[in-house]
Amino acid sequence: MTTNHSASPLTPAKFCFIVLVVLIFFSIASAQNQRPNASPMPFAAQPQASQAEQANFPPQLLEELSAIKTAALSDDYAYRQIAHLTENIGPRPSGSPQAKAAVDYVAAQMRELGLDVHLEEVRVPHWVRGAETAELTDYAGQAAGTTQRIVLTALGGSTSTPANGIMADMVVVNNFDELNALGRNQVAGKIVLFNELFDKQKAAAGMAFMAYGEAVRYRAAGAKAAADLGAVAALVRSVGGADFRLPHTGFSLPAGIPAGAVTAEDADLIAHLSTQGKVRMHLTLTPQKLPDATSYNVIADLKGSEHPEQFVVVSGHLDSWDLGTGAIDDAAGVVVAMEAVEILQKIHLRPRRTLRVIAWMDEENGGAGSQAYTKDHSAEFPHHVAAIESDSGAAHPLGFDIRMTPHAAELLRPVLAILQSFGGNVAMPTSYAPGADIAAMSEAGVPALGILQDGRTYFNYHHSAADTLDKIVPAELRENAAAMAVMGYALASMKDPLPR
């Protein structure tokens, strides 16, 4: 994504948050794939634990962490919860009835476990999808009396065409430089297609988030750039890896023009035909931006036995896009956070500090949930010992992305040793917060972690109709729950909080 475009009609606060989310996606790409100044730290490659590490993790605590891991790897609590969220409740876009039902459900489940639960109000955008059709009506070699159907979906933030759609010629560009080189004279009155390819070879080589970072900038800011040159609509090649004529949605900075994503196959079709002559499209997108709605972050505290005023956050975001049922993005993150406390209650362990489960609202459509939490709790950030967010799927966890001091990272080596048995012992330093919802905490100095999943197939399903429960591998979900529970309990129970 990019941050080089002028502010949209959003409020300055929301715009800044969106820019921050854009930077986070870049940071994930950098942190997980490039990292010129940091290297993985598999615990197996490290020397024996230092005296400081031994003092923070005495034998009894290490035994407790091992017990948590063993229990989590045989527990199906997270899978039962994700099945209910995705199949019984369904997609959970902010402001929707399903989002409300999900808030109530997670709160009830946490109360059932005996946690101190409260809902914190959030005003969220309420954008709903409408008609989505497109066809090519004029192109080289066209058979008389025919059109070609284009498969597409609206992007979040898109405005609406008239009910009967718009008809306009198309221009195809591969990047912002090509768009700007065309200038207003060649863009005004046209539909722009950004045809930036998702690099599937990078994804297959374990660099999926780098590939995403390179392509998603056009989804985020393409409509704004096109509108600035007078375009009547903007389309983007879907940002994803699997080509099954499946469009991928996502947030786009509001630009005052309709914005959508076409499938990779249809992007190729339009690009090829454009090399042969004029291409004209009939486009109908009729989403609506309804008045902002009241929703909630779910906050559930397992009170600490010695320092209840200190908090370790374990979290995922509860909202999702509407095409699928939001299994990998991000019901998985919510349910592994839920299991982190379920396991402790099940085996009767109480952390020294309060373990705070947060099911964030509105990560996908502007970040209102994390903004509200920052507004209400920023004065308490000095008492937030650490924060974890899982928002990269549910595949096998390799360890953690971390943003903290090198000394703090070093102190976590005994925890990584516990996770080594299933390969979850990597600690990857990042330059930015490893999760959009915990970004403000990270910027305030709170040590931040994100579960580092195998992302090779994540963007095959991300933000598409294919983000459904069948993509969840129960054994891998249990590994994610084990990583969250072990790390969460370790941070909440080690002798001294991590240094900042």
C-alpha positions, 0 to 999 in steps of 0.5 A: 500500500502507499501513503503518498496520496492526499487526505480523503474526505475522512476525518483527520483521525480516521485518515491517520489510522488508515495510513497507519494500517497501510504502514502495518501491511508494509511492515508485515511484508518487511518484517516477515520477508525482508528484515535486513536488520533482523534475523529469525531467532529460533531458540534451538540456535541460542545458548543456555538461558541466562540468569535473568531468563532463569529468574523470570521463568523459574522451574514451576512456571516452566512446568505450568507453561508446558502444561498449558501447551499440552492442554491446548494441543488436545483441546477443541474449544477454539474450533467449536467457537470458530464453527459457531461464529462462522457457520451459525452467525456468519459474516460480521461486517461492522454495523450488521446484525451478525456483528451484534450477535457475535459481540453478544455471543463472545461476551456470553462465552467469556462470562460462562468461563467466569471472566469479568466481562464488559462491552465498550461502545464503539461507533462504527461505519455501516456500509452495505453491498448492493448490486454488482454487475459489469459487462464489456459492451464494446471491444475489438473483434466483438461478435455482433449482439454480444457482451462479455460478463465481468466478475467483480465486487465492490470495495469497502468505501465505494460510492454507488453508480446510478441504479442503471449503472454507468457506461464508459471507456476504460484505461488500464494501468499497472501502477500510479506512475502510468496513471499520472503519465496519462494525465487528466486528458486521458483519464477524465470520464473513464473507468480506470483498471489498476492491473498490478499482479499479485506475485504468486511466486513470492507467496509460494516461497513464503513471502505472501505478505510482501506480495500483498504489500506490493499489490494492496496499495492500489486497492487502498488508494487507487480510487482516490488517485483515479478520482483526482484525475477525473475518472468516473470509476476505479477497478483493481485486479483482486489482491489474492493468489488463487485464480478461480475467477473469485473477486477479493474485497477490502477497504478503499479510501473513499474517493467519491467514485465507485470502486471495485475489484475484478477477478484476475482472469477478468483483469487479464481479459480487459488488459489484453483487449485494451491492447487491441483498441477501445474497451467500453464497460457497463458498470453497476455498483450500488453499495450504500453507506448507512448512518454510523452504528453503535457496536462494541469491543468485547473486553474480558479480564481474567484477573491477576492474582498479584497485579490485577492492575497490570494487563496482558492483552490477547486479541483478534478482531471480531468483524469481517467482510461480508463475502465469506464468513470470516474464518481466517480473517479473523474469527481464528484470532478471536477464538485462540484468544478465547482459548487462552483463558479457557485453558487456564480455567480448565487446568486451574492456573491463575496468572500473576497479572490480568490476562485481558481478552479483546475481541476488536470491532471494525478492524476491517473498515476503519479501525474504530474499535482500536481508536476507541480503546486508545481513547478510553485506555491510553492513560493506562498503557503504562500498565499494559505489560504486553499485547498480542494480536492474531490476524494473519490466519490460522495456518501453522504458527512459526512463532511470533512477530515482535516489536520490543527492545532486543533485551525484552526479546531475549528474555522470552527465549525460555517461552519459545523453548516450550513452543519448539516441539511444534515449530512455534519458536521463531521470534521475528523483530519488526519495525512496526506493530504486528497488528493493526488493533494493537498499533497504538499500544505499540507506539506507546512502548507496549511490547507487541507480538503477533502470531507468525503463521505460515502465510503461503495460502492465506491470500488465496482466500483473504477477503473473498467468498472462500474465507469459510470454516473449511479452510481451518485445519483443526490441528493447526488451530490448536497449535495457534491456541497453544502459542497464544495461551503459552505466550499470554500466560508467560507474559502475565506470570513472569517475575518482572514485566518485559522492559520497554 
